[in-house]
Amino acid sequence: MSSTSHRWLIALSAPQGEVPLPAGTPPKGAALDALIRAADYHGTTPAVRSNLPRLKDLPHADPAALDATLETLSARLLAHTAHTMALAHQGRTIETRLREATLPGVIFKG
């Protein structure tokens, strides 16, 4: 990842958008895809998704591509949330059954 891309990742990963956006052309195309992969790797995808609309009004931005990326990220985050909720429900069910059977147990997600 280039230092420029890294600066964009840092700015877009700030949970409340408190980091100023870097000067220059916002990431698009392959650079935006790489930024999203980096956000996935670092666990900052929700913050990046929240901050991406800040790029729309910048010079040389591609609003249509940003909208498509936002839609894709929203769908992925919704699926991730549903999966997490299902795991939490299953964990609570298992804990209840273990407690009813007076068996010790710890539920964790690795």
Contacts in CASP RR format, 6 or more apart in sequence:
PFRMAT RR
TARGET T0000
AUTHOR 0000-0000-0000
METHOD contacts of the structure
MODEL  1
MSSTSHRWLIALSAPQGEVPLPAGTPPKGAALDALIRAADYHGTTPAVRS
NLPRLKDLPHADPAALDATLETLSARLLAHTAHTMALAHQGRTIETRLRE
ATLPGVIFKG
1 9 0 8 1.000
1 34 0 8 1.000
1 38 0 8 1.000
4 22 0 8 1.000
5 27 0 8 1.000
5 31 0 8 1.000
5 34 0 8 1.000
5 35 0 8 1.000
5 38 0 8 1.000
7 22 0 8 1.000
8 21 0 8 1.000
8 22 0 8 1.000
8 26 0 8 1.000
8 27 0 8 1.000
8 35 0 8 1.000
9 35 0 8 1.000
9 38 0 8 1.000
9 39 0 8 1.000
9 42 0 8 1.000
9 44 0 8 1.000
9 48 0 8 1.000
10 19 0 8 1.000
11 17 0 8 1.000
11 19 0 8 1.000
11 20 0 8 1.000
11 21 0 8 1.000
11 22 0 8 1.000
11 51 0 8 1.000
12 21 0 8 1.000
12 35 0 8 1.000
12 39 0 8 1.000
12 44 0 8 1.000
12 47 0 8 1.000
12 48 0 8 1.000
12 51 0 8 1.000
12 52 0 8 1.000
12 54 0 8 1.000
13 19 0 8 1.000
13 39 0 8 1.000
13 42 0 8 1.000
13 44 0 8 1.000
13 47 0 8 1.000
13 48 0 8 1.000
13 51 0 8 1.000
14 47 0 8 1.000
14 51 0 8 1.000
15 47 0 8 1.000
15 50 0 8 1.000
17 47 0 8 1.000
17 50 0 8 1.000
17 51 0 8 1.000
17 54 0 8 1.000
21 54 0 8 1.000
21 55 0 8 1.000
21 58 0 8 1.000
24 60 0 8 1.000
25 59 0 8 1.000
25 60 0 8 1.000
26 55 0 8 1.000
26 58 0 8 1.000
26 60 0 8 1.000
26 61 0 8 1.000
27 34 0 8 1.000
27 35 0 8 1.000
27 55 0 8 1.000
28 61 0 8 1.000
28 62 0 8 1.000
28 65 0 8 1.000
28 66 0 8 1.000
29 62 0 8 1.000
29 65 0 8 1.000
32 65 0 8 1.000
32 66 0 8 1.000
32 69 0 8 1.000
35 48 0 8 1.000
36 45 0 8 1.000
36 48 0 8 1.000
36 69 0 8 1.000
36 73 0 8 1.000
39 45 0 8 1.000
39 47 0 8 1.000
39 48 0 8 1.000
45 73 0 8 1.000
45 76 0 8 1.000
45 77 0 8 1.000
46 77 0 8 1.000
48 73 0 8 1.000
49 70 0 8 1.000
49 73 0 8 1.000
49 74 0 8 1.000
49 77 0 8 1.000
52 66 0 8 1.000
52 69 0 8 1.000
52 70 0 8 1.000
52 73 0 8 1.000
53 66 0 8 1.000
53 70 0 8 1.000
55 61 0 8 1.000
55 66 0 8 1.000
56 63 0 8 1.000
56 66 0 8 1.000
87 109 0 8 1.000
91 107 0 8 1.000
94 107 0 8 1.000
95 105 0 8 1.000
95 107 0 8 1.000
98 104 0 8 1.000
98 105 0 8 1.000
END
